[in-house]
Amino acid sequence: MMWERYNLMAQNAMNQGKPQEAEDLFRSAIAEAEKFDAKDPKLANSLNNLANCLRNQGKYPEAEQNYKRALEVRQKALGPLHTDLIGIYENYAKMLRAAGREAEATKMDSHARAIFMKS
């Protein structure tokens, strides 16, 4: 499956310190994931992975767009309180902190904690 291949290659590129290559591969993974059913986690996972890659490069505005879309896709598929959202909220909070937006990061952490407490 091409989606899996792109994701594995992107993770390897990240581990080898090749963020631009990883970014390109994550974008390819997103293109593949768009072909799956809306409830399939592949798209949200790919968006979250790309956002993490962008965050690591200091590309915060673009990272934020991808975290928001990942949350939107997962919430639409699973509802606003599903445990699959926790990791995205936590990653989003890391990006907000790195961008110096502590108050917003605290809100993301609160969302993650609320979901965890209800599960």
N, C-alpha and C positions, 0 to 999 in steps of 0.2 A: 504494500500500500504506500503510495507516494507521500501521504500525510506523515506517516510514521518515519519514513526515510528523511524527509525534510527536517522534522523535529530532532531526530537523532544527530543528523549532520550539524544542525544549528547548535545543539548542546555541546557537541564536540568542538565546534569553532569557538564557542564561549570559553570552554575549558582550556583551549589553546591560546587564549588571548587575542582572538580575531573577531572583535565585536561587529565590524561592518559586514563581514561574511555571515556571521550569525544572524544579524538583522535581515539581510537579504533572504536567507533560508527560512527564517520565521515568517517573512512576508509570503514566501511560496507556500508554507504550511497553511497560512491563513487562506490563501486562494483555494487550496485543496479542501480545507475544512468548510468553506462556504458551500460546497457541493453536498454536504451531509444534511440530514434532518435537523430542524431547528432545536430539537431537544438533545441532540448529540453533544457531548461535552467538548468535542474537538475544537470547535471555533473559540469558545471561551478560554480553553487552555492555551491555544495558540496566541490569542490576543494578550493573555496574561504573560506568556513567555516573551513575546515581543516587547511588551511594556517593561518587563524586568531588564531586558537587554538595553532598551533605550535609557532606563533609569541609571544603569551602570555606566552609561556614556555621558550622563548629565543632560540628556535631552528630555527634560522634565515636561514641557508642554505636550510633546508627542506621546510620551509615556502616559501622561494623564488621560489623553484621549483614548488610548487603548485600554487602560484600566476601566474607564467609564463604560466603554463598549462591552468589555468582558463581563462586567457586573450586569449590564442591561440584558445581554444574551442569556446569562445564567438565571437571572431573576424571572425573565420571561418564560424560560423552560421549566424552572423548578419552584418559583415563588420566592418572596423576599427573605424568608427565614431558613433557607436550606443550608446545610453545613458546607456544601461545596463553595459557598460564597466567602467563607472565612479566610481562606488563603489569599483571595484576590483583595479583600479589604486590608489584610495585613501588609501585603505588598504595596498597595496604594498608600497606606500610612507611611511606609518606609520612604517612598518617593516624596511625599509631602514634607516629611521631616528633612530629607536631604535638600529640599527646595526652601527650607526655612519657614514652612507653614505649619507650625506646631499645633495651633488650635484646630485646624482641619484634620491633621493627622490623628489627634485625640478623638475626634468624631468617628473616624474610620475604625479606630481601635474599639470604640464603644459599640459600633455596629457588630463587629466581629465577636466581641464578648457577649453581647445580647443573644446572638445566634447560638453561640456555644452554650450559654446557660439554658436555653430552651431545648437543646438537643438531648 
